[in-house]
Amino acid sequence: MKKNFKNIICISLICFYFLKVEQVQSLVPYYYLPTVKNLEKESLSIGKSAYQLLYFGQFKESLNLAKLAVKINQKDEKLWLILSETQIANKLYKKALISLNKAEIINSNISEIYFAKSNVYLKMSQIQNAKNALEKGLKIDPRNHKAIFQLGNIFLMEKNYSEAIKVFDKSIKIKPEFWQAINNKGLAYFEINNMDLSIKHFEKAISIEDNAEPILGLASCLRTKNVELALQLAKKALAIDPNYVSYDYRKEQLWGENLQASTEILLQNDQLLTDTIMAKSKINASS
């Protein structure tokens, strides 16, 4: 009986031990510890969401999400690029440059990093830095017609019109229907007093895209040659985009001094009085 009693106690203790362990295990909460791969996947998902918010104009919200994505994963240059775009949208240009530098440290062979840097430098009016960044990006991606176009625009800003024309030609060679580059050749030719080539390029741009800029540019070219047609074109341009009634807006579009002067004379024509007043009222209403 004593022996059996000991056995019973032993068995009871063993049962109690396993029961106790089972009970304790049931009380310990279960924590999910994500793997590095899962974290990276989640950060990319958040980054994409930030980019979507940016696309829909929700700049502050996109910035907060982009910050979170980078906080989760600081080793992905794509996330730093997205963060820089949200910072640019929120006019945080210095912070955007910091983000782009982070991206460059991770991967220096991505042309978009340098193109984005150029964009930031332009917004900060650092023309030479913008040019250097563009040229660095173009060494990686030499057939990027938009980046080449932007380089041509920098030459326009510097009033180096002959060089601007050469660069725009490179962009057009890659994409023949790129009307913006064709239009800007028209801007450059006007500044060096080659009216015939300016007209030719504005007409070519219009044949591709019925846009207010080449239409008004052509009107200014024809101001002394065919005033009736010039007035018709000017009316059409202001109806399409009333912003072109503004000297400052045209300056933002890189219109040179000669074209600006010609356009101002044209817009002062009495027959355009109603059109200019209406265009200005539309601008004021939208601001």
ChimeraX attribute file (.defattr): number of C-alpha atoms within 10 A of each C-alpha:
attribute: neighborCount
match mode: 1-to-1
recipient: residues
	/A:1	6
	/A:2	7
	/A:3	8
	/A:4	9
	/A:5	10
	/A:6	11
	/A:7	12
	/A:8	12
	/A:9	12
	/A:10	12
	/A:11	12
	/A:12	11
	/A:13	12
	/A:14	12
	/A:15	12
	/A:16	12
	/A:17	12
	/A:18	11
	/A:19	12
	/A:20	12
	/A:21	12
	/A:22	11
	/A:23	11
	/A:24	10
	/A:25	11
	/A:26	10
	/A:27	9
	/A:28	8
	/A:29	7
	/A:30	8
	/A:31	6
	/A:32	6
	/A:33	8
	/A:34	10
	/A:35	9
	/A:36	11
	/A:37	9
	/A:38	11
	/A:39	15
	/A:40	19
	/A:41	13
	/A:42	16
	/A:43	23
	/A:44	20
	/A:45	13
	/A:46	21
	/A:47	26
	/A:48	19
	/A:49	17
	/A:50	28
	/A:51	23
	/A:52	13
	/A:53	18
	/A:54	21
	/A:55	12
	/A:56	9
	/A:57	12
	/A:58	16
	/A:59	20
	/A:60	16
	/A:61	14
	/A:62	29
	/A:63	25
	/A:64	14
	/A:65	22
	/A:66	29
	/A:67	21
	/A:68	17
	/A:69	27
	/A:70	24
	/A:71	12
	/A:72	15
	/A:73	19
	/A:74	16
	/A:75	16
	/A:76	17
	/A:77	23
	/A:78	21
	/A:79	27
	/A:80	28
	/A:81	25
	/A:82	26
	/A:83	28
	/A:84	31
	/A:85	26
	/A:86	28
	/A:87	24
	/A:88	21
	/A:89	18
	/A:90	16
	/A:91	15
	/A:92	14
	/A:93	20
	/A:94	15
	/A:95	14
	/A:96	25
	/A:97	21
	/A:98	14
	/A:99	23
	/A:100	26
	/A:101	20
	/A:102	20
	/A:103	22
	/A:104	19
	/A:105	11
	/A:106	16
	/A:107	15
	/A:108	15
	/A:109	15
	/A:110	16
	/A:111	22
	/A:112	19
	/A:113	27
	/A:114	26
	/A:115	23
	/A:116	23
	/A:117	26
	/A:118	28
	/A:119	21
	/A:120	24
	/A:121	21
	/A:122	16
	/A:123	14
	/A:124	14
	/A:125	11
	/A:126	13
	/A:127	18
	/A:128	14
	/A:129	17
	/A:130	25
	/A:131	24
	/A:132	17
	/A:133	21
	/A:134	25
	/A:135	20
	/A:136	18
	/A:137	25
	/A:138	20
	/A:139	11
	/A:140	15
	/A:141	16
	/A:142	13
	/A:143	15
	/A:144	16
	/A:145	21
	/A:146	18
	/A:147	23
	/A:148	25
	/A:149	23
	/A:150	22
	/A:151	25
	/A:152	29
	/A:153	25
	/A:154	21
	/A:155	21
	/A:156	23
	/A:157	16
	/A:158	13
	/A:159	17
	/A:160	14
	/A:161	22
	/A:162	15
	/A:163	17
	/A:164	25
	/A:165	23
	/A:166	12
	/A:167	22
	/A:168	27
	/A:169	19
	/A:170	18
	/A:171	26
	/A:172	19
	/A:173	13
	/A:174	14
	/A:175	15
	/A:176	12
	/A:177	16
	/A:178	19
	/A:179	22
	/A:180	21
	/A:181	29
	/A:182	27
	/A:183	26
	/A:184	28
	/A:185	28
	/A:186	28
	/A:187	30
	/A:188	29
	/A:189	22
	/A:190	24
	/A:191	19
	/A:192	14
	/A:193	12
	/A:194	12
	/A:195	17
	/A:196	12
	/A:197	16
	/A:198	26
	/A:199	23
	/A:200	16
	/A:201	24
	/A:202	26
	/A:203	20
	/A:204	17
	/A:205	25
	/A:206	18
	/A:207	13
	/A:208	13
	/A:209	16
	/A:210	15
	/A:211	18
	/A:212	22
	/A:213	27
	/A:214	29
	/A:215	26
	/A:216	26
	/A:217	30
	/A:218	27
	/A:219	29
	/A:220	27
	/A:221	24
	/A:222	20
	/A:223	19
	/A:224	12
	/A:225	11
	/A:226	11
	/A:227	16
	/A:228	14
	/A:229	14
	/A:230	22
	/A:231	21
	/A:232	15
	/A:233	21
	/A:234	29
	/A:235	23
	/A:236	19
	/A:237	24
	/A:238	22
	/A:239	16
	/A:240	16
	/A:241	15
	/A:242	21
	/A:243	19
	/A:244	24
	/A:245	23
	/A:246	14
	/A:247	15
	/A:248	13
	/A:249	12
	/A:250	17
	/A:251	14
	/A:252	8
	/A:253	14
	/A:254	18
	/A:255	24
	/A:256	19
	/A:257	13
	/A:258	13
	/A:259	19
	/A:260	19
	/A:261	13
	/A:262	17
	/A:263	24
	/A:264	14
	/A:265	11
	/A:266	23
	/A:267	19
	/A:268	11
	/A:269	12
	/A:270	10
	/A:271	14
	/A:272	17
	/A:273	12
	/A:274	10
	/A:275	20
	/A:276	23
	/A:277	12
	/A:278	16
	/A:279	22
	/A:280	16
	/A:281	12
	/A:282	14
	/A:283	15
	/A:284	9
	/A:285	8
	/A:286	6
	/A:287	5
